[in-house]
Amino acid sequence: MVRLKVVVNDHDRSYVRWFEVEVAERLRVRNEIIVENGSIDAVRITAIELSDGTRAPEAVAEAIRAVWAQKIDKVIVKIAVHTGGITRSHKVPFDGEKEFVVGHEEQLGKIARVKVKRGAVLDRAGQSAKAKDVGRLYVEEARRNERTRSARGGARKSAFWR
């Protein structure tokens, strides 16, 4: 067995955890692993640094100096909520396994599009992605409050998400 250093990125902070693995086991970028050091976190490998300081998309454990990873069990999802002519951005915590489906109504409104990290924009009804894979959600706000309209008929900032 070898004990590997894992630098975990958790939205706006980073910390070190450890991972024990067989010496000959091959690790790859995008593998999901469990790390621990007082707490247990599910993470996805984002980079592998070899003993010589170079980076590789995969390597056997004995050749690895450090692993960089993104926490995926609890994630922050960026959400753009569009109401009339106003779009407001939010960062909301979700369980990493939460599924977002284009066309479905959520508390925050109807999901119009899902931008997948390092991937496509999903915009057809029924397409979905898990929170841990979402770069940004685009939502059409369902709760429009007529009292927020101005005398000219334009939309003001909604009370939703305040």
N, C-alpha and C positions, 0 to 999 in steps of 0.2 A: 504494500500500500504506500501511497505518497499523499502528503497533505499539501494541497494547493491553496495559495492566496487568491481570494476572489474580491475584486473591488466592485462593490454593488452601488449602482446609481439608483437612488430613490427620489425621483422627480428633481428636487432642488438641492439635494445633499448626497454625499457619497460616504461609504464606510467600508471597512474590511471585514470579511467573513472567511471561513475556511471550508474546504471541501476535501474529503478523503475519497480516493479512487485507486483502483488497481494500477500498478505501474505501466502496464501495457495497454490500458484502455485508451481508445481514441476519442478525443473531444472535438466537437465541431462548433463553429459559430452557428447560432440559432438553436443549439441544444438547450433543453430546459433541465435544470438541476435544482437540488435542494441544498442550501448552505446553512451553516449554523455557527453561532458564537454567542451563546446566551439566548438568542431567539432563532427561530427557524424561518427561513425565507425561500420562496420559490422564485427563481431567477432564470433569465434567458441569456445565454452567452452572446456578447456583442463583439468581443475581440479576444484573441489569444496571443500572448507575448511569449516567445521562445526564450530559452536560456541565453542565446546570443543577442537578445534585444530586438530581434526582428519580429514582425507579426505574420501570422499565418491563418488561413481559414480553418485549418484542422491540424491536430498533432497528437502524438501519444503523450500520456500524462507525464512520463519521466523527462520529456523534452521541454516542458512548460515551466516558465518562470512565474507568470501571473495570468489570471483570467479577468476580463472585465465583463460585467453583466448588468442587466436592467431588471429591477424588481418587477414581477408580474402578478403576484397574488393580490396585491392592492395597488391600483394605478390611478393616476390623475388623467382624466380625459378632457381635452380641449373641446369646447362646444361653442359654435357660432349660432346664436338664436336670432332668427330674422322675423321682425314684426313690421309690416308695412314697409316703410323706407328706412327703417333702423335695424342695424345688426349689432348685437351685443355679444361680447366674448366672455366665456366663463371657463373655469377649471373646476371640475367636479370629481370627487373620488368615487371609484367603483371597484367591485370585485373584478379581478382580471378575466374571469370566465364569463362575465356578463355579456350576453349576445345582443348586438344592435342590428336590427333588420330594417332595411330601407322600406318606407311606406307604413311602418308600424307607429302607432300612437304611444308615446311615453308621457310621463308626467310633464315633461318640458315641452312637448309638442310632437308634431309628426316628423319623423326622420326623413329628410329629403335626399341626403348624400352622406356617404362615409368615406373619408380619405384613409386608406390603409397605409401604415408606416412602410416606407420603401416599396410602395405598390400603387395600385390603381385607385381611381375614385369609383366607388360603387354607387350607381344611381338608378338601377332598375329595381322595381318592387320585388321584394323577396330576397335580394342579395343581402348577405350579412357578414359581420366580423365580430370577433371577441374584443372586449375592452383593451386587453393587453396588446392587441394588434392595431388599434385605432390611432391615427395621427390627429384627426379632427372629425367631429360630427357636425353636420349642417342640418339645422332644425327649423321648421316653420312653426312659429309659436301658435298653439291652439287656443290660448286664452286671451282673446282681445277684449279689452275693457273700453267700452264706448266713452266712458268718462275721461279717458286719456286723450281723446281727439280734440284738436284745437277748433276754434270757430271756423277756420278755413277748410276744415275737413282733413287736414294732415294728421299723421300719427305722431304722438309724443312718446317719450320713453315709457315703456310698460312697467307696471308694478310687479310683474312676474320676475322672479330671480333676484329681488332686492333683499 
